[in-house]
Structure formats: C-alpha cells, structure tokens
Amino acid sequence: MRIAPSSATAALLSAIVASTGCATLRTADKRASDLSTYFAQHPFQQTCDALWPSALRVAATRGFPLSAKDRQILGEAPEGIMAQVISAATQTYRTQDGGLVTETDWNRESGTRLRLNATPAGAQGCRVRYDLIGGGITTADEQQFGPDWGLALELLQAVDPRAAAALEAGMPASG
C-alpha cells in the first residue's frame, strides 16, 4: 500500500514535532538536574540571615505575594488588613538548625505558591530552595510539586552574577 504524499508529509511533520518536544523536555530535565546538583554542592557564600532578603525579593518579583512581615523585610508597606486575613502566606520563622522558612500567597497567574527554605551550610554558607505548591483552594488540598531550581539560579544571578554566568555557560540552554 502506498502512502499518499500528504499523509507522508503529515507523518514526517508529526515525527519532527514529537522529537523536538521530547528533546525540549530532555533539555529541561537535564538543566533542572544540573541546577539541583550545582546547588547541592555549592551553597551560597552568605549566611541565611544575610541572604534572606534577596531570596524573598526573587519570589516577590516573580509575582508571589509575601506576608506582611516579609514585605517589611524588603522595605515595602504591608497589604491591607483584609488581604492579610485571607492570604495563604506565612511569615518567616526560624527553624531549629538556624534556617529560615516562609510560604507565599498564591501567584494569580500561575496558580501556584512557594515555600522558601534557607538551611545553614557551615558558618558562612546557606542553601536555598524554592518549592512549588499548587492545586489547592485551601492548604489542606495542596500538592507539593518540588523545587524550582530556576528561582535559585535567579537568586544566584542577583547575589553572585559571575558564579551564575559560569554556571549557565556549562548548562543546556533553557527552553
């Protein structure tokens, strides 16, 4: 049986699109894996307390609303009392190991929110992780989507642009 030229062309285009999509996913997975490995091996060279305002600013600039207290850390005015009452954001608290944790309110564009976790790494180091949370109307039905290493890279770009440029030079391009 002979395949009509239009069917062969369609099949070829489908194969190209499928392989391009798979290649894009492989590149994204490789990039996320590279970032995860890098940040596991290379903590930020600042204490968590010194790094925390920059970590909060990355979340805020990406549209994740902060709690009233965390907004004040950045020198911003808190939202109105009604917004504070209905917000899912929690204010920063200190963990037993001296780290810092907070959760943002919902990003209205992405339908997700973040949990920021800063963990001490030695006397002058800190590991920061931005975990995506989604899927819930209330905190009881939320889903944990795992880390967004791209946000950690944005933090590195903000606090150590040379290290970020060196890291990006050795990774696959983002898709």
Secondary structure in CASP SS format (residue, H / E / C, confidence):
PFRMAT SS
TARGET T0000
AUTHOR 0000-0000-0000
METHOD secondary structure of the structure
MODEL  1
M C 1.00
R C 1.00
I C 1.00
A C 1.00
P H 1.00
S H 1.00
S H 1.00
A H 1.00
T H 1.00
A H 1.00
A H 1.00
L H 1.00
L H 1.00
S H 1.00
A H 1.00
I H 1.00
V H 1.00
A H 1.00
S H 1.00
T H 1.00
G H 1.00
C H 1.00
A H 1.00
T H 1.00
L H 1.00
R H 1.00
T H 1.00
A H 1.00
D H 1.00
K H 1.00
R H 1.00
A H 1.00
S H 1.00
D H 1.00
L H 1.00
S H 1.00
T H 1.00
Y H 1.00
F H 1.00
A H 1.00
Q H 1.00
H C 1.00
P C 1.00
F E 1.00
Q C 1.00
Q C 1.00
T C 1.00
C H 1.00
D H 1.00
A H 1.00
L H 1.00
W H 1.00
P H 1.00
S H 1.00
A H 1.00
L H 1.00
R H 1.00
V H 1.00
A H 1.00
A H 1.00
T H 1.00
R C 1.00
G C 1.00
F C 1.00
P C 1.00
L C 1.00
S C 1.00
A H 1.00
K H 1.00
D H 1.00
R H 1.00
Q H 1.00
I H 1.00
L C 1.00
G C 1.00
E C 1.00
A C 1.00
P C 1.00
E C 1.00
G C 1.00
I H 1.00
M H 1.00
A H 1.00
Q H 1.00
V H 1.00
I H 1.00
S C 1.00
A C 1.00
A C 1.00
T E 1.00
Q E 1.00
T E 1.00
Y E 1.00
R E 1.00
T C 1.00
Q C 1.00
D C 1.00
G C 1.00
G C 1.00
L E 1.00
V E 1.00
T E 1.00
E E 1.00
T C 1.00
D C 1.00
W C 1.00
N E 1.00
R C 1.00
E C 1.00
S C 1.00
G C 1.00
T E 1.00
R E 1.00
L E 1.00
R E 1.00
L E 1.00
N E 1.00
A E 1.00
T E 1.00
P E 1.00
A C 1.00
G C 1.00
A C 1.00
Q C 1.00
G C 1.00
C E 1.00
R E 1.00
V E 1.00
R E 1.00
Y E 1.00
D E 1.00
L E 1.00
I E 1.00
G E 1.00
G C 1.00
G C 1.00
I C 1.00
T C 1.00
T H 1.00
A H 1.00
D H 1.00
E C 1.00
Q E 1.00
Q E 1.00
F E 1.00
G E 1.00
P E 1.00
D C 1.00
W H 1.00
G H 1.00
L H 1.00
A H 1.00
L H 1.00
E H 1.00
L H 1.00
L H 1.00
Q H 1.00
A H 1.00
V H 1.00
D C 1.00
P H 1.00
R H 1.00
A H 1.00
A H 1.00
A H 1.00
A H 1.00
L H 1.00
E H 1.00
A H 1.00
G C 1.00
M C 1.00
P C 1.00
A C 1.00
S C 1.00
G C 1.00
END
